[in-house]
Amino acid sequence: MRWPPSPSDTPAGSINGPNQNITVRAISEVTTPQDFEDIIINGRTLLGDVASVVFDASASTSSLRSNGKPGIGSGIIRRAQSNTIEISEGIHNAVDVLNQTLPAGVQVTISSDDAVFIEGALHEVEIALVVALVVVVAIIFLFLLDWRATIVPAISMPIALLGAVAGIYVMGFSLNIITLLALVLATGLVVDDAIVVLENIVRRKGMGAGPCAAAVLGTREVFFAVIATTLTLAAVFIPLSFLSGQTGRLFREFGFTLAIAVLLSSIVALSMGPMIASRFLKQGEHKSHGGILGAFGRACARFYRSSLRVALANPFVVVLIALLFAASSYFVYGNLRRRSPRPRTARRSSCAFRRPPRPASTISAPSSPPSKPCCSPLSPAAKCAPFSCSPAGAAAVR
């Protein structure tokens, strides 16, 4: 007489070989751990007298332990164009809510979070951006020694950077490490146009022109020079965004951000810079600077004047020296060591252990020696068994 199929009439596991996978099925009326313990194995000896029968996981070839306790692992992978920090914040909030509803003894913990490293890197870049702004303004003041003249580039610089942030938003980019590094580099570039315009305005004012006249005449004289400098810088950075392959995807946001910042700096330097200079610079304030900085500036001016006089008197020598430097750079470039452009970052490695599983209903034997890791970076020479049996029975004996 054939009994109807029981709940144990399910795949009991599989035999995995190099060329085939065989599913093992078991038909049995034994459905509970108590039924297994009541099986007679020898005379009056029951299975429950010599072993403990418990329900176990269907796939016993792998396991996870968190802080020394058994657990279940789950990984969350972000989609393309998504924000890792926003995902991390949402997961942390969801975990807090889940831990309030889970039964005693069960807890959800976050073992790895890429947002921690990203937030740390962004914080460091933000600090570098603020330090760059302060240092640039301080250097301008040390050379001008006039707080009124320093205000012009000091105001032009953050406005150009804020305009670059608006350009990042329009282009569909995000404030990440690449775009913030581009803003840090742009801090020293966006101030160049404002300094050129300001210096010529101060020179015109020193020649006797009023603040408004000096602003108009000084800006008009350097207008095309500022435009040419800006377009040259943009022509250098924009092609970076059109590189092919992985390099192009990496530098796309970097090149466009720098180009936007440089273009906006010229607009600010030629429009707002003269306006601020005409209001803040006063008539008759041009005077020579004394002290150590003044003496250092005059010494640099004398050296530049004498070297320029020598260079103009010997043009052939200047061209020959330039050609020698160009030729030497060609030979030096050929001897440079070629390395991968990828930076060295912290690496993660996981180690998976595989052991032959125990059948669904077997008395546990004396403990065997620990299995060798399979495909582990810690022991690359280790090899796995040619095949392993992975039972999927509802009950297993320990």
RAHU-V311837 format. One record per run of one state. SS is the DSSP state (helix for helix, strand for strand, loop for the rest). FROM is the first residue (numbers start at 1). TO is the last residue. If there is no record, write none. Layout:
BEGIN
SS;FROM;TO  SS;FROM;TO
END
This chain:
BEGIN
loop;1;9  strand;10;16  loop;17;20  strand;21;26  loop;27;32  helix;33;37  loop;38;39  strand;40;42  loop;43;44  strand;45;46  helix;47;50  loop;51;52  strand;53;55  loop;56;64  strand;65;66  loop;67;68  strand;69;70  loop;71;83  helix;84;101  loop;102;113  helix;114;144  loop;145;146  helix;147;170  loop;171;176  helix;177;206  loop;207;210  helix;211;242  loop;243;244  helix;245;280  loop;281;290  helix;291;313  loop;314;314  helix;315;334  loop;335;351  strand;352;353  loop;354;372  strand;373;374  loop;375;387  strand;388;391  loop;392;394  strand;395;397  loop;398;398
END
